[in-house]
C-alpha cells in the first residue's frame, strides 16, 4: 500500500497508509481517514481515491485549496511516486509504491 508522509508546520513527520479508500483528509473526526487539526484545513478538505492502476487526488471544495507539486487542484489529478501534496498549510509526499503508483 502507498504511504503518505505528512510534515506539519514544525517539521514533525508521520507516515500514513492510504487506506481505507477513498482516503479522506480533513478536520472532521469520524468522517476522515486522516484528521488534521489546523486552522487552514477544511472539515472535508480532499480525497485520494483508486483510479485505474494508481491513485488520484481531488480537492473537496476546501477554502485554502489542495496543491499537487505546487499547483492548486481544480480537478482530480493522478498521483505519482514522490509527488508533493499540500493540504492547507500541511505538506505531504507520496512514498514510492511502484506496484500501485505509476
N, CA, C and O of each residue as an XYZ file, in Angstrom:
408
protein
N       0.858     -1.187      0.000
C       0.000      0.000      0.000
C       0.894      1.237      0.000
O       1.967      1.238      0.603
N       0.456      2.259     -0.662
C       1.198      3.515     -0.726
C       1.128      4.232      0.616
O       0.192      4.043      1.393
N       2.127      5.050      0.869
C       2.263      5.791      2.121
C       2.277      7.283      1.813
O       2.883      7.727      0.838
N       1.597      8.044      2.664
C       1.657      9.498      2.605
C       2.502      9.941      3.790
O       2.202      9.595      4.933
N       3.558     10.706      3.525
C       4.422     11.220      4.580
C       4.015     12.662      4.829
O       4.206     13.527      3.974
N       3.453     12.915      6.004
C       2.920     14.233      6.357
C       3.924     14.972      7.231
O       4.483     14.398      8.166
N       4.151     16.253      6.924
C       5.001     17.108      7.748
C       4.179     18.311      8.193
O       3.622     19.033      7.366
N       4.107     18.523      9.509
C       3.365     19.687      9.991
C       4.257     20.922      9.921
O       5.408     20.844      9.492
N       3.717     22.055     10.345
C       4.457     23.325     10.223
C       5.717     23.372     11.077
O       6.573     24.230     10.862
N       5.848     22.451     12.059
C       7.048     22.371     12.889
C       8.054     21.361     12.353
O       9.098     21.142     12.968
N       7.748     20.739     11.203
C       8.643     19.761     10.600
C       8.490     18.360     11.170
O       9.252     17.463     10.810
N       7.520     18.157     12.051
C       7.283     16.832     12.610
C       6.655     15.961     11.525
O       5.668     16.340     10.894
N       7.249     14.791     11.323
C       6.856     13.910     10.241
C       6.114     12.684     10.762
O       6.459     12.143     11.812
N       5.089     12.245     10.018
C       4.436     10.970     10.322
C       4.041     10.306      9.018
O       3.782     10.969      8.014
N       4.000      8.973      9.054
C       3.673      8.174      7.869
C       2.279      7.591      8.033
O       1.930      7.054      9.084
N       1.483      7.708      6.963
C       0.095      7.249      6.993
C      -0.163      6.390      5.761
O       0.074      6.828      4.635
N      -0.652      5.158      5.973
C      -1.036      4.318      4.844
C      -2.294      4.873      4.199
O      -3.193      5.351      4.891
N      -2.360      4.810      2.884
C      -3.528      5.310      2.160
C      -4.639      4.255      2.176
O      -4.941      3.628      1.161
N      -5.223      4.085      3.335
C      -6.371      3.193      3.483
C      -7.180      3.630      4.672
O      -6.606      4.159      5.624
N      -8.480      3.438      4.674
C      -9.262      2.827      3.600
C      -9.452      3.789      2.435
O      -9.268      4.998      2.578
N      -9.812      3.255      1.313
C     -10.094      4.060      0.126
C     -11.589      4.181     -0.058
O     -12.288      3.197      0.185
N     -12.125      5.295     -0.461
C     -11.391      6.542     -0.667
C     -10.826      7.067      0.646
O     -11.449      6.941      1.700
N      -9.630      7.661      0.566
C      -8.893      8.157      1.723
C      -9.190      9.649      1.854
O      -8.691     10.466      1.080
N     -10.005      9.986      2.841
C     -10.428     11.380      3.028
C      -9.525     12.084      4.042
O      -9.133     11.511      5.059
N      -9.209     13.335      3.735
C      -8.374     14.166      4.602
C      -9.161     15.415      4.964
O      -9.745     16.059      4.092
N      -9.180     15.762      6.248
C      -9.882     16.951      6.696
C      -9.847     17.084      8.199
O      -9.188     16.309      8.893
N     -10.563     18.072      8.692
C     -10.578     18.384     10.120
C     -11.650     17.597     10.876
O     -11.548     17.437     12.092
N     -12.657     17.114     10.189
C     -13.822     16.486     10.809
C     -13.521     15.041     11.230
O     -13.353     14.163     10.383
N     -13.455     14.805     12.542
C     -13.220     13.455     13.070
C     -14.419     12.573     12.767
O     -15.555     13.046     12.736
N     -14.164     11.289     12.544
C     -15.224     10.345     12.267
C     -15.604     10.259     10.801
O     -16.282      9.317     10.389
N     -15.181     11.221     10.017
C     -15.501     11.236      8.582
C     -14.244     11.048      7.734
O     -14.321     10.547      6.612
N     -13.102     11.444      8.258
C     -11.857     11.434      7.506
C     -10.914     10.348      8.006
O     -10.834     10.087      9.206
N     -10.199      9.716      7.072
C      -9.183      8.726      7.444
C      -7.981      9.409      8.092
O      -7.333      8.838      8.969
N      -7.690     10.630      7.656
C      -6.606     11.422      8.236
C      -7.195     12.740      8.728
O      -7.632     13.571      7.932
N      -7.202     12.921     10.035
C      -7.727     14.137     10.645
C      -6.561     15.062     10.944
O      -5.629     14.686     11.654
N      -6.613     16.282     10.398
C      -5.578     17.289     10.607
C      -6.195     18.480     11.312
O      -7.057     19.160     10.756
N      -5.761     18.730     12.522
C      -6.268     19.853     13.316
C      -5.411     21.080     13.061
O      -4.438     21.331     13.773
N      -5.775     21.831     12.055
C      -5.056     23.062     11.718
C      -6.066     24.047     11.157
O      -6.993     23.654     10.448
N      -5.897     25.301     11.463
C      -6.841     26.334     11.030
C      -6.988     26.398      9.507
O      -8.031     26.826      9.012
N      -5.966     25.981      8.758
C      -6.013     26.054      7.298
C      -6.715     24.859      6.652
O      -6.899     24.834      5.435
N      -7.107     23.877      7.452
C      -7.725     22.655      6.940
C      -9.243     22.741      7.049
O      -9.775     23.110      8.096
N      -9.935     22.401      5.973
C     -11.400     22.358      5.975
C     -11.887     21.052      6.595
O     -11.133     20.085      6.703
N     -13.153     21.035      6.999
C     -13.731     19.815      7.590
C     -13.576     18.621      6.664
O     -13.209     17.532      7.103
N     -13.853     18.823      5.398
C     -13.693     17.803      4.360
C     -12.828     18.433      3.278
O     -13.341     19.057      2.351
N     -11.513     18.268      3.398
C     -10.580     19.045      2.583
C     -10.317     18.419      1.204
O     -10.472     19.081      0.177
N      -9.919     17.145      1.191
C      -9.620     16.485     -0.082
C      -9.786     14.982      0.056
O      -9.974     14.463      1.156
N      -9.716     14.292     -1.070
C      -9.871     12.839     -1.075
C      -8.902     12.212     -2.072
O      -8.708     12.714     -3.180
N      -8.299     11.098     -1.648
C      -7.440     10.300     -2.520
C      -8.202      9.012     -2.804
O      -8.647      8.327     -1.883
N      -8.346      8.691     -4.074
C      -9.105      7.503     -4.452
C      -8.320      6.656     -5.447
O      -7.361      7.113     -6.069
N      -8.752      5.431     -5.571
C      -8.150      4.499     -6.525
C      -8.645      4.881     -7.916
O      -9.836      5.121     -8.113
N      -7.739      4.935     -8.867
C      -8.122      5.245    -10.244
C      -7.285      4.390    -11.182
O      -6.061      4.517    -11.225
N      -7.949      3.522    -11.930
C      -7.267      2.585    -12.837
C      -6.219      1.799    -12.061
O      -6.571      1.070    -11.134
N      -4.955      1.922    -12.407
C      -3.912      1.163    -11.720
C      -3.120      2.036    -10.733
O      -2.002      1.681    -10.358
N      -3.681      3.154    -10.320
C      -2.995      4.047     -9.394
C      -3.966      4.780     -8.496
O      -5.025      4.258     -8.146
N      -3.593      6.006     -8.122
C      -4.403      6.841     -7.253
C      -4.608      8.209     -7.893
O      -3.833      8.639     -8.747
N      -5.672      8.880     -7.459
C      -5.923     10.256     -7.882
C      -6.277     11.057     -6.639
O      -6.807     10.514     -5.670
N      -5.982     12.345     -6.673
C      -6.328     13.249     -5.575
C      -7.262     14.330     -6.111
O      -7.099     14.815     -7.231
N      -8.251     14.700     -5.282
C      -9.192     15.752     -5.670
C      -9.471     16.633     -4.468
O      -9.575     16.145     -3.342
N      -9.591     17.922     -4.703
C      -9.969     18.861     -3.661
C     -11.471     18.748     -3.426
O     -12.234     18.542     -4.370
N     -11.894     18.879     -2.181
C     -13.320     18.791     -1.835
C     -13.915     20.174     -1.602
O     -14.635     20.398     -0.629
N     -13.603     21.101     -2.514
C     -14.058     22.488     -2.422
C     -13.622     23.139     -1.116
O     -14.387     23.860     -0.476
N     -12.380     22.871     -0.734
C     -11.820     23.431      0.501
C     -11.558     24.919      0.344
O     -11.400     25.425     -0.766
N     -11.517     25.603      1.464
C     -11.298     27.053      1.448
C      -9.866     27.402      1.029
O      -9.660     28.322      0.237
N      -8.879     26.674      1.555
C      -7.474     27.026      1.308
C      -6.804     26.169      0.242
O      -5.607     26.319     -0.005
N      -7.543     25.289     -0.383
C      -7.034     24.547     -1.529
C      -6.175     23.343     -1.210
O      -5.641     23.188     -0.111
N      -6.067     22.497     -2.221
C      -5.188     21.333     -2.222
C      -4.233     21.527     -3.386
O      -4.659     21.850     -4.495
N      -2.945     21.332     -3.140
C      -1.920     21.587     -4.140
C      -1.156     20.312     -4.449
O      -0.841     19.535     -3.548
N      -0.862     20.098     -5.711
C      -0.069     18.970     -6.162
C       1.136     19.525     -6.904
O       0.997     20.166     -7.946
N       2.319     19.272     -6.359
C       3.564     19.769     -6.945
C       3.516     21.281     -7.198
O       3.974     21.771     -8.230
N       2.945     22.003     -6.223
C       2.910     23.461     -6.276
C       1.741     24.063     -7.026
O       1.574     25.283     -7.007
N       0.918     23.253     -7.690
C      -0.232     23.756     -8.452
C      -1.524     23.466     -7.708
O      -1.744     22.349     -7.239
N      -2.374     24.475     -7.603
C      -3.669     24.279     -6.947
C      -4.563     23.405     -7.832
O      -4.701     23.649     -9.031
N      -5.165     22.384     -7.218
C      -6.034     21.481     -7.964
C      -7.361     22.151     -8.301
O      -7.986     22.782     -7.449
N      -7.777     22.006     -9.546
C      -9.096     22.460     -9.966
C      -9.938     21.279    -10.433
O     -11.145     21.411    -10.634
N      -9.298     20.124    -10.604
C      -9.968     18.886    -10.977
C      -9.103     17.730    -10.456
O      -7.940     17.945    -10.115
N      -9.643     16.526    -10.390
C      -8.842     15.388     -9.914
C      -7.603     15.184    -10.785
O      -7.640     15.375    -12.000
N      -6.498     14.791    -10.131
C      -5.258     14.526    -10.861
C      -4.617     13.251    -10.349
O      -4.720     12.921     -9.168
N      -3.955     12.538    -11.245
C      -3.264     11.298    -10.889
C      -2.080     11.598     -9.972
O      -1.409     12.621    -10.110
N      -1.841     10.684     -9.036
C      -0.677     10.775     -8.155
C       0.432      9.881     -8.680
O       0.174      8.812     -9.234
N       1.655     10.324     -8.503
C       2.833      9.553     -8.914
C       3.809      9.488     -7.740
O       3.720     10.265     -6.788
N       4.740      8.541     -7.835
C       5.782      8.423     -6.814
C       6.438      9.774     -6.569
O       6.767     10.502     -7.505
N       6.618     10.089     -5.312
C       7.338     11.284     -4.858
C       6.620     12.604     -5.162
O       7.240     13.663     -5.070
N       5.335     12.569     -5.521
C       4.586     13.806     -5.691
C       4.520     14.553     -4.363
O       4.457     13.941     -3.296
N       4.535     15.866     -4.440
C       4.409     16.715     -3.250
C       2.978     17.231     -3.176
O       2.452     17.792     -4.137
N       2.359     17.030     -2.013
C       0.987     17.453     -1.781
C       0.992     18.504     -0.683
O       1.739     18.389      0.289
N       0.157     19.531     -0.836
C      -0.064     20.486      0.252
C      -1.558     20.606      0.459
O      -2.315     20.895     -0.467
N      -1.962     20.378      1.690
C      -3.369     20.454      2.095
C      -3.446     21.603      3.087
O      -3.017     21.461      4.232
N      -3.994     22.751      2.659
C      -3.926     23.935      3.508
C      -2.459     24.264      3.733
O      -1.718     24.483      2.775
N      -2.029     24.300      5.006
C      -0.636     24.593      5.335
C       0.173     23.337      5.654
O       1.335     23.437      6.049
N      -0.426     22.155      5.488
C       0.241     20.899      5.829
C       0.802     20.273      4.561
O       0.099     20.150      3.558
N       2.081     19.874      4.610
C       2.769     19.310      3.454
C       2.854     17.797      3.570
O       2.921     17.246      4.669
N       2.850     17.133      2.415
C       2.995     15.689      2.388
C       3.668     15.246      1.110
O       3.670     15.964      0.111
N       4.241     14.050      1.151
C       4.877     13.448     -0.011
C       4.350     12.035     -0.165
O       4.111     11.342      0.824
N       4.170     11.611     -1.403
C       3.748     10.243     -1.668
C       4.991      9.377     -1.709
O       5.918      9.638     -2.476
N       5.005      8.342     -0.875
C       6.140      7.429     -0.804
C       6.065      6.430     -1.954
O       4.971      6.043     -2.365
N       7.218      6.008     -2.479
C       7.212      5.060     -3.586
C       6.447      3.784     -3.255
O       6.643      3.181     -2.200
N       5.592      3.394     -4.153
C       4.873      2.128     -4.080
C       4.639      1.723     -5.532
O       3.525      1.831     -6.044
N       5.676      1.266     -6.175
C       5.664      1.052     -7.627
C       4.559      0.124     -8.111
O       4.143      0.198     -9.268
N       4.082     -0.750     -7.228
C       3.021     -1.653     -7.639
C       1.663     -0.920     -7.725
O       0.746     -1.412     -8.382
N       1.530      0.242     -7.073
C       0.251      0.937     -7.053
C       0.295      2.300     -7.725
O      -0.711      2.735     -8.284
N       1.414      2.976     -7.689
C       1.514      4.326     -8.269
C       2.328      4.272     -9.551
O       3.419      3.703     -9.577
N       1.806      4.855    -10.593
C       2.523      4.858    -11.863
C       2.589      6.269    -12.402
O       3.155      6.496    -13.471
